[in-house]
Amino acid sequence: MKIRKMELFKVPPRWLFLKIETECGLTGWGEPVVEGRADTVAAAVEELKGDVIGKDARHIEDIWQTLYRGGFYRGGPVLTSALSGIDQALWDIKGKALGVPVYELLGGKVRDKVRVYCWIGGDRPANVAAESRKKLAQGYTAIKMNGTENMNWIDSYRSVQDCVERVQAIREAVGYDLEIGVDFHGRVHKGMAKVLLKELEPFRLMFVEEPVLCENLEAFAELQRHAAIPLATGERNFTRWGFKQIFESRAVDIIQPDLSHAGGISEVRRIAAMAEAYDVALAPHCPLGPIALAASLQIDFCAINAFIQEQSLGIHYNQGSDLLDYLADPSVFDYENGHVNLMTKPGLGIAIDEAKVRDAARVGHNWKNPIWRNEDGSVAEW
């Protein structure tokens, strides 16, 4: 079952898809992308082709180790995202070859459905009360929102109060019928994060994500002492070695590895097991496309500590194309009472509409995240 071809498709709104084809005609799909750096990751995939084409597609672990260890430099967002998409596609092929979903090859299911959450409010959060009512009516049981706009290293209490009032508006609109995750998005620095966490504690949040940037790991332990809110991070960490210090810090309650960034299905399965040993919950990061979501769900179905899954249907980034648009059968992700039911089709469990992908790739995209500045002109975290 040798690999004979690898083909990339840059499709709206901001995604990069990979198709791997074997000599026997089986194909697999992956999603190797860094948001805003699709061309860079595509170049990395192209460079890795020589170590993939001609190899047996069934030898997933050997290919993973070759791509990871075979170059002197390793890790980081670009190389690991390229590796992640290749890994996803290989698991898709193997599942199809054996006629089973990927989670069956990873030990089998531990649950029959996975809870999902959706985004509200956009990059600069607004209209959150109305949007929370809408999501509740659609059957969701959990939402996530950006907590703040850009913030100075030490900011005003008006900025703090703005965040508090938004969360309060949701609680007043829907009570506790919706769980709320608040994403600080690395926009907040330690001094203000302490204040915000304390002020938000009465609202019984599901979690606060990236209360500070992940490279400031030592700050997480200090923040834990200021409020009893579960803290989450991990979307900007790569491979088990990038998560090792997080676990050793014992300061994070939820990890959020991204199946398109952290090393693919192979590596996130290992990261999930490491998290379980430290009594840490798993909530994979996925504001991406349908392939990344399908890969994430394969892990969720077989990892005991997975408790909720991010997904991008209707997210503010999806302008012109949305999560379901590239699927031959969009019903595979039908959300029922805020959950996705067990996916039973082989491989990743989805069928890509290749004709639609090829048409969209002719349009492509040049998505970049915005560059924000503070009132004084200094660059702010987005």
Residue, then its C-alpha position, 0 to 999 in steps of 0.5 A: m500500500k505504497i503512497r504515490k501522490m500528495e496534493l495540497f488545496k488552499v481553500p476558503p475561508r483560511w484552510l489548507f487540505l492535504k490529499i494522500e493517494t496510495e498505489c492501490g487507490l485508497t486516499g486519505w485527507g488531512e488538514p495541515v495548516v497554521e492560521g495565517r501561514a497556510d503558504t508556509v505550511a504548504a512549503a513544509v509539506e512539499e519539503l517532506k514529500g520525499d520522506v513520505i512518497g513511496k512509503d507504506a501508508r500503513h507504517i504510520e508510526d515509522i513515518w511520524q518518527t521519520l518526519y519528526r526526528g529525521g531533520f536536525y530541527r524539529g517541533g514548532p508550529v510550521l513543521t509540526s502542523a505539516l506533520s499533523g496533516i500528513d498523520q491525519a491523512l495516513w490514519d484516514i487511509k488505514g481506517k478505510a483499508l481496514g473498514v473501521p473508524v480510527y478510534e477503533l484502531l486506538g483502543g475503541k470507544v469509551r463514549d457514545k457521543v461527544r459534547v461540543y461548544c460554539w463561539i459567540g461574540g467575535d474577535r471584539p466581543a459584542n451582542v453576546a446575550a442575544e447570541s447566547r439565546k440563539k445558541l441555546a435555542q439551537g440546542y447547544t449546551a456550552i458556548k465560548m467567547n473572547g473575554t476582552e478586546n486588546m488590553n494594556w499590560i496594566d489596564s483600567y478597571r473599565s476594561v475589567q468591568d466591560c468583560v464582567e458585564r458581558v459575562q453577566a449579560i449571558r447569565e441574565a439571558v440564559g441562566y445556567d442553561l449554558e456553560i460559558g468558556v471565556d478565552f483571554h486569547g493571550r491578550v491579557h498579562k499577568g497583572m490584569a489576569k489576576v484581577l479578571l479571574k477574581e472578578l469573573e469567579p462568581f459567574r461559575l465559568m466552565f473554564v478560562e482559556e489562555p489567561v496569559l500566554c502559554e510561554n508564561l507558564e510560571a504565571f499559571a500557578e500564581l493565577q490558580r491561587h487567585a480564583a477557583i476557575p479551571l484554567a485551560t491552555g495548549e493550542r500553541n503547544f506542539t508535541r508531547w515535549g511541548f506539553k511536558q512542562i505544562f503537566e509538570s507545573r500542575a497549574v493547568d486543569i484542561i489542555q487543548p492540543d490542536l490536531s492540526h498543530a500538535g502532531g496529529i492523531s498519533e501525538v494527541r493520543r499520547i498527549a491525552a494519555m499523559a494528561e490523564a496521568y496528571d488528572v488533567a481534562l482534554a478539550p481539543h482546540c479546533p476553530l478549523g475545517p471539517i478534516a481537523l474536526a473529524a480527527s479531533l472527534q476520533i480522539d474524543f471518542c477513545a480518550i477517557n479525559a475528553f470532556i468537550q470539543e471545540q468546533s467552528l460552525g458559524i464562527h466569525y472567521n468562516q466568511g464565504s465558506d463554513l465547516l460543512d461546505y466541503l463534505a459530501d454528507p454534512s449530516v455526519f456532524d449533526y448536533e443533537n442536544g449539544h453533542v455529536n453522536l458516535m461516528t461509525k464510517p471508516g477512517l476519519g468518518i467523513a467524505i470530502d466533496e473533492a470537486k468542491v475542494r478543487d473549485a474552491a482551491r482555484v479561489g484560494h485565500n490569503w487570510k491573515n490575522p489582524i494586527w492590533r495596536n493600543e491607543d498609544g500605538s504599541v502592538a497589542e496581542w491579538 
